[in-house]
Amino acid sequence: MVKNLKYFMRENLKKEEIIVAPGPESIKDENGNTINLEIRVLPNSVIQKINDNYRKRTIALDKKGNPYISGNEVVFRTEFDAARASRHVIVEALKYPDLKDPELMKFFDCHDITDMPLLVFPRADEYRHVSNMVMTALGLREAATDEEEIEEAKNS
């Protein structure tokens, strides 16, 4: 087999990929049809950058305010706000509805985009559905079957 780098030079990677997925059953249009979500497939670099923005690294201190030392090295404590990072990923990935739309944000009197998924999809089942659709489209979660979702809901 000849090693050729052309296999990795895929033109489709240069284009924005949009996946259409069904929205929550509770959100319907004027004809009673479920509204579809349009999801941008974000590159890993964008997802990683979002996650890095919600990771905070500080020096670990004891009760007296002294830094912990291990092996002549200062020990660091890392905090990660996974929930907020996940909501930010959802906002960036959703093309429709555009959760960064100024009119939509004004309607909800919201100034922080990471709060928008919770405001637009306030019911737990709506938010879980949208989160599952987005994370599955991004390849961050395996697609769940209806049976798995029902079983998960029973165990919650």
C-alpha positions in Angstrom: 0.0 0.0 0.0 1.3 3.4 -1.0 1.2 6.0 1.7 -0.4 9.1 0.2 -1.4 12.2 2.1 -4.2 13.0 -0.3 -6.5 10.8 1.7 -6.3 13.3 4.5 -6.9 16.4 2.2 -10.6 16.1 2.2 -12.3 19.1 0.6 -15.5 18.5 2.7 -13.6 19.5 5.8 -13.3 23.0 4.5 -17.1 23.4 4.4 -19.5 23.9 7.3 -21.5 20.7 7.7 -25.0 21.2 8.9 -27.1 18.3 10.3 -30.8 18.5 10.6 -32.2 16.7 13.6 -35.7 16.6 15.1 -36.4 19.1 17.9 -38.3 18.4 21.1 -41.8 17.0 20.6 -43.1 19.9 22.7 -42.1 22.6 20.2 -44.3 22.6 17.1 -45.0 24.9 14.2 -48.4 26.3 13.3 -49.3 23.1 11.4 -48.5 20.9 14.4 -45.2 19.6 13.0 -42.1 19.2 15.2 -39.5 21.9 14.6 -36.2 20.6 13.3 -32.9 21.7 14.7 -30.0 22.7 12.4 -26.7 21.7 14.0 -23.3 22.9 12.9 -20.6 20.2 13.1 -18.0 22.0 15.1 -14.3 21.1 14.6 -12.6 19.6 17.6 -10.4 22.7 17.9 -13.4 24.9 18.5 -14.8 22.5 21.1 -11.4 22.3 22.8 -11.2 26.1 22.9 -14.6 26.3 24.5 -13.7 23.7 27.1 -10.4 25.5 27.9 -12.3 28.7 28.6 -14.2 27.0 31.4 -11.1 25.4 33.0 -9.4 27.3 35.8 -6.1 26.3 37.2 -5.0 27.8 40.6 -2.4 27.0 43.2 -3.7 24.5 45.8 -3.6 26.1 49.3 -3.9 24.5 52.7 -6.2 26.0 55.4 -3.5 28.5 56.4 -3.1 29.8 52.9 0.2 28.1 52.2 0.7 26.3 48.9 0.9 22.5 48.8 4.3 21.2 47.7 4.9 17.8 46.3 8.3 16.6 45.1 9.6 20.2 45.3 6.8 21.3 42.9 3.8 23.5 43.7 0.5 21.5 43.4 -2.2 23.0 41.2 -5.9 22.6 41.5 -8.0 22.5 38.4 -11.7 23.4 38.3 -13.8 22.7 35.2 -17.4 24.0 34.8 -18.5 21.1 32.6 -22.2 22.2 32.6 -21.5 25.7 31.4 -19.0 24.5 28.8 -21.5 22.0 27.5 -24.2 24.7 27.2 -21.7 26.9 25.3 -21.0 24.1 22.9 -24.8 23.8 22.3 -25.1 27.5 21.6 -22.2 27.4 19.1 -23.4 24.3 17.4 -27.1 25.3 17.0 -27.6 27.2 13.8 -31.4 27.0 14.2 -32.5 28.2 16.6 -29.7 30.7 16.8 -29.4 31.1 20.5 -27.1 34.1 20.1 -29.7 36.0 18.2 -30.1 39.4 19.8 -33.9 39.4 19.4 -34.2 36.0 21.1 -31.8 37.0 23.9 -33.7 40.2 24.4 -37.0 38.3 24.6 -35.5 36.2 27.4 -33.8 39.2 29.0 -30.5 37.2 28.8 -27.0 38.6 28.7 -25.0 35.4 28.9 -25.2 33.0 26.0 -24.6 30.0 28.2 -27.9 30.6 29.9 -29.8 30.5 26.6 -30.2 26.8 26.3 -31.8 26.7 29.7 -34.2 29.5 28.9 -35.2 28.4 25.4 -35.5 24.7 26.4 -36.7 25.1 30.1 -38.2 21.6 30.5 -35.7 18.9 31.5 -36.9 16.6 28.7 -36.6 19.5 26.1 -33.1 20.3 27.2 -32.0 16.7 27.4 -33.3 16.1 23.9 -31.5 19.1 22.4 -28.3 18.3 24.3 -28.4 14.7 23.1 -29.1 15.8 19.4 -26.2 18.3 19.5 -23.7 16.1 21.3 -24.5 13.1 19.0 -24.2 15.3 15.9 -20.8 16.4 17.1 -19.7 12.9 17.8 -19.3 13.5 21.5 -22.0 11.0 22.5 -23.3 7.8 21.0 -26.8 8.0 19.6 -29.3 6.6 22.1 -32.2 4.4 21.1 -35.7 5.2 22.3 -35.5 2.2 24.6 -32.2 3.4 26.1 -33.7 6.9 26.7 -36.8 5.4 28.4 -34.6 3.2 30.6 -32.4 6.2 31.5 -35.4 8.3 32.3 -36.8 5.5 34.6 -33.4 5.3 36.4 -33.2 9.1 36.9 
